[in-house]
Amino acid sequence: MEKQLFVNIDTPIISALKLMDNIKVKLLIVGDAYNFLGLVSVGDIQRAIINNIDLNTPISNILRKDIIVANENESEEDIKRRMLQIRTEFMPVINNKNHVVRIVFWDDLISTKKLPPVEKLNFPVVIMAGGKGTRLKPITNVLPKPLIPIGKKPIVEHIIDRFIEVGCKDFYFSVNFKSELIEYFFNSFEHPEYCIRYLKEKEFLGTAGSLNLLNGKINSTFFVSNCDIIIDQDYSEIYNYHKNNKNELTLVAALKHYNIPYGTVETGYNGELMKMEEKPEITYKINAGLYILEPHLLNEIPVNEFFHITHLIEKIKNRNGKVGVFPVSEKSWRDIGEWDEYLKNMEE
């Protein structure tokens, strides 16, 4: 594992992000054991994506100077204190020759496996749980999609757990299809750390129509999540991006990479060949199904009308409002709404 944490300074941003995904880390060491050059984090890469930096740019272009490392003379207690302070999953220990003499991992020092969030958020969360789950038939002939199990718990509990980690405890479930089973499930056990209220659609209102039922009930920034996605990201970091950029709505987008198995060509006027590329990879930003909204947007959702969240985004953009996009890596986003993806994620 330790050797995998090192990347060359000329490594493209996209390659560094894929390596993080593959070995399930959010931090890499730039250089090698005998020539420490710096650190690159998933946050550095996310800021680069937000700033529209080409993902084929070398990571040397996004390295920060204000990194924190340990020196070989520091005690374990000092290193632990610093790691807690900056919330880092590991810290390289450097000697006076700029060699990496060892790496101290969060797991080795701290009893809790997961890094704590940047800050606690006590914001309401709306989980859109009213769909029929047609892509997951025949299992959704029996169970509503939110109750489909991932490991020992239904997917909606995994979603709730991630919000509880950042201090959220007030949940609203927008329900319709087999809503009585969802209510029965959550009424069958105690969950004192959070409470659930239900928004009951009389008919299907799309991915945002039922939010109108919250008008006058929510007066703060709030999250909206699909009921079939799991995102591995500190949600407080998404909120800080939302707040610092004064967005009215922020959507989370996952990077998705597609390999074209053919050589591609680009042509100009009169069919002149301009460029050829052999089996290129294309990267798109995919709407991941997680949003942060400001409460005044509830006034823009029509009453009892079919209305998607994309319609709301169009309304905001048409009046020159601000919608932001926060990127996450491909493997930080899991969409359980299709059979192939569900089968990959049956164990959590």
Salt bridges, closest charged atoms under 4 A:
ASP44 OD1 - ARG47 NH2 2.70
ASP44 OD1 - ARG64 NE 2.54
ASP66 OD1 - ARG64 NH1 3.58
GLU74 OE2 - ARG82 NH2 2.52
GLU76 OE2 - ARG102 NH2 2.74
ASP78 OD1 - ARG81 NH1 2.77
ASP161 OD2 - LYS153 NZ 2.27
GLU165 OE2 - LYS114 NZ 3.39
GLU183 OE2 - LYS200 NZ 3.01
ASP228 OD2 - ARG135 NH2 3.53
ASP228 OD2 - LYS145 NZ 2.99
ASP232 OD2 - LYS26 NZ 3.77
ASP234 OD2 - ARG87 NH2 3.05
GLU248 OE1 - HIS296 NE2 2.76
GLU248 OE1 - ARG319 NH2 2.54
GLU277 OE1 - LYS275 NZ 4.00
GLU281 OE2 - LYS18 NZ 2.48
GLU294 OE2 - HIS242 NE2 2.72
GLU300 OE2 - ARG319 NH2 2.70
GLU330 OE2 - LYS256 NZ 3.63
GLU330 OE1 - HIS257 NE2 3.73
GLU338 OE2 - ARG135 NH1 3.12
GLU341 OE2 - LYS344 NZ 3.17
GLU348 OE2 - ARG162 NH2 3.01
GLU348 OE1 - ARG334 NH2 2.90
